[in-house]
Amino acid sequence: MKMCFIFDSGKYVVLNGILQLIIYVKEKNAILFTYPPKDSFTSTGLVVSSKLPRFSDMYTLEIASADPKSISANPPVQFTKSVTKWFTKDGILVEGLFWKDVEALIDDYQKEPKKGK
């Protein structure tokens, strides 16, 4: 019985390793994937990624097209800011300040790209 458990654990470890590799290669820092907006002309959803390096206060949030090769894809946009901008001196998150920055990033993504002459 113990040998069966060890063998099953080994399968689990291998499968988990394969899944982690897929996540690392394909999804990178993605935290959210969306479908295309309803009643929209665009045919691609979005990928929202975030990064907060160890021992750093600089947080990066990026919005990009789920299909960057699509003709309806906009260029990716991102911001990098210190997380200290969104917290009080007591360490409480001021959610409104964070959402203000996120909404500005969404607005930047939705702007029409400038056409070259």
N, C-alpha and C positions, 0 to 999 in steps of 0.2 A: 504494500500500500504506500509506503514512504517513497519508493522509487517512482511510482506513478505521479506523486505530488511533485517531486523534484523535476521530472520530465515535463510536466505541465507548466511548472514555473519557468523552466527554460524556454518553452515555446512562448510564454507570455513576455519574457524579457526580450526575445528576438523580435516578436511582433511589435512591442512597444518601441524598440529601437528603430524599426522600419518606419513606424508612424511619426516618430520624432524627426527623422531624416526628411520625410515628405513635408512636414510642417516647416522645418527650417529652410528647405530649398524652395518650396512653392509659396508659402504664405509669408515668410520673413517676419516682419514685426506687425502684421495685420491683426487688428482687433475687431474689425467689422467688415463684412461683405454685404452689399445691398443689391436688390434688383433694380432695374431701371425705374425711374419715377413713373407713376401711373399717368396716362394722358400726356406723355412726353414724346418728343420727336427723337430723342436719343435712344439708342438700342443697347446701351451698356450701363451696368451698375457701377457702384463705387467701391473702392477699397480704402478703409481708414486705417492708418498705421500710427503707432506711437513708439517713442523711444525715450528712455530715461537711463542714461549710462550710470553704472555703479559709481558712487562717491561724487556725483555731479548733481547740481540743482537745475541744470538746463534740460528742459522737456521739449521734445519735438513731436509735433502732430502733423500728419500729412494726409491729404485727400487726393486720390488719383482714380483714374478710370480702371475698372476691372478688366477692360480690354483696351490697352493703350494703342493697339494698331487699328482700332475702329475709326472710321471717318468722323464719327460723332463724339469722339473722346476729346476732352479738354486737356490742356497740359496740367500736370500735377502742381499742387500748391502746398506750401507748408509754412509753419512758424516754429521758431525755437525761442523759448522764453524761460526765464528763471521761475521755478515753482513758487518762489517767495512772493511773487506778485499777486498770487491768489490766496494767500493765507494771512490771517491777522497775527499780531505779535504773540497772541496766546495759542497759536497753532490751529486755529479754526479756519476751515476752507470757506472762502467767500464765493459760493457757487455762481452767483451772478456775474462776477468778474471773469471767471473761467468761461462761462457760456457766451459772454460778449465776444471774447477772442475766438471761440469756436464758430460762432455765427458770422464773424467777419471773414474767417477762413472759407466758410461755405460760400459766402457772397463772392469772394475772390475766385473761387473755382467756377462759379456759374457765370461770371462775366464773359462776354463775347471776346474771343482772342482777336488781337489786332492783326489785321491783314497787311502783309507787305505790299508795297507798290511796285 
